[in-house]
Amino acid sequence: MRLTIRRGCVLVLAAALAACGRRVVTTDTDSAPWVTVTQNPSLKVALDTSRIESDSLGKTVWLRFDYTVTNPPMTDMPQPWRRMESRHLLDCAGRRAKDIAMIIIDTANVRHDGSHVLSPGWQSFDNHPLTTNVLTPTCVAVDSARTRRGA
């Protein structure tokens, strides 16, 4: 049951992300290191520019998903939720991503691990649940953040 519920979170995320059509790269006023990479009326996706890491495989990034509506509680998570954070390894040149972690933050600000539902292998941007509508502007924002830091 727990796996089914968490997969539901991924499906909710995928559906909302498919509708993200407006590419935006602006500083999130909630907290300085977060930069909005895309948004629509129901979802805002932001990149934590303070936690971008590089290695020979690509860039490791944290994304934050803020929903305008509250998602219902789940069996193993009694409070509703409106925010999720996820960690990904991005190979922007190769247009592929690898999922590392997912955390769902409920309305009581309790963090719940949802990483067990993520696919451990590389996926092309076209086939990834986050879609090219999120991953492509994330790569642009990563390059922009690196340029601002002088890297």
N, C-alpha and C positions, 0 to 999 in steps of 0.2 A: 504494500500500500504506500509506503514512504517513497519508494522509487517512482511510482505512478504520479504521486502528488508533485514531486520535484520536476518530473518531466513536464507536468502541466505548467510549471513556472517557465521552463524553457520555451514551451509553445506560446505562452502569453508574450514572452519577450520577443520571440521570432515574429509573431503577428504584428506587434507594435512597431518593430524595427523595419518591417517591410514597407510600412507607411512613411518612414522617415525620408522625406524627399528634399528637405531644405538643408543645405550644407552651411554650417555656421562655425566659425572659429572665433570665439570671443572669450574674454576672461569671465569666469563665473564669479559673480559678486559674493556668493555665499562663503567662499574660501579661496584665497589667492592662487594656490597651485592648480585648481581645477579649471579647465578650459572647455567650453561647450564645443563639441565637434559636429553635432547635428541635433535637430529637434523638430517636433511636430506638435499639434495641439495636445496630444496625449502622453508624450514622452520627450524627455531631454536626456541626451547622452553626453557625458563629460569625461575628459582625460585628466588624470592626475599627473601634471608635468613634473612634480617633484620626485616621482618614483619611476621614471623612464630609465631602463637599464639596457645596455647594448652588449652583445657578444657576437661570436662568429655566426650564430644561427639567426640573429635578428634583434628586434627590440622587444623587451618585456614591458608591458604597460598594464595599468589599472584603469578600468572604465567604471563610471557610475551611471546608473540608469534611474532617473527620477520620473515616476508616473504621476499624472495629474489626478488619477482616480485611485482609490484604495482597493487593493486586491484582497480577496477574502482570506480568512485564516485557513490553515491546513491542519491535518491531523496532528502532526508533530510540531506545529507552530501555531499556538492558540490565538495569537494576535494577528490582525490584518497587517498588510505591508504595502509600502509605496516606493521602496528603494532597494536596489540590488547593486552590488559591486562585483566585478569579475576581473580576473588577471589572465592575460593572453600573451603568447609569444607571436610576434608578427614578423613575417618575411615580406616586407612591402614590395621589394623588387620582384619576388617570385609570386606575389599575390596569393599568399597562403597564411593561415593562422593555426595556432595550436592552443587549445584551452588548458589553463592551469588550475584555476580556482574560481569558485562562485560563492558569494556570501549574500544572503537575503537579510535585510534589516527590517524588523517589524516596527509597528507604530509605537511600541514601548522602548524602542532603540536597542533591542536585543538582537545580536548577530547570530544567524543560523547558517551552518555550512551546507551548501548544496553542491559541492564539488563532485560528489559521486555520480552525478548524472551527465557530466561533461564527457565529450569524446576525447580520448587521450592522443589521438593521432592528428597529423597535419590535415587541414581541409582547405581547398581553394576558397578564395573570397566568394566566388559564385555559388558554392555549395555550403558555406558556413551558415549556421543559424543567425548570426549577426548581420549577414548580407553585405554586399558591397556598399550599401547606403550608409553603413556605420564604419566598416573597415577602411574604405578608401579615404574618407575625411579624417579618420584617426591617423592614418599614415601622413597626411598633409600636416595635421596638427603636431605630430611627433617631429617632423622635419622643421616646422616653424619654431617649436619650443627649443630644439637643439640650436637653431640659428640665433635665437634671442639670448641663449646662455653662452654663446660664443664657442660652441663645440665644433 
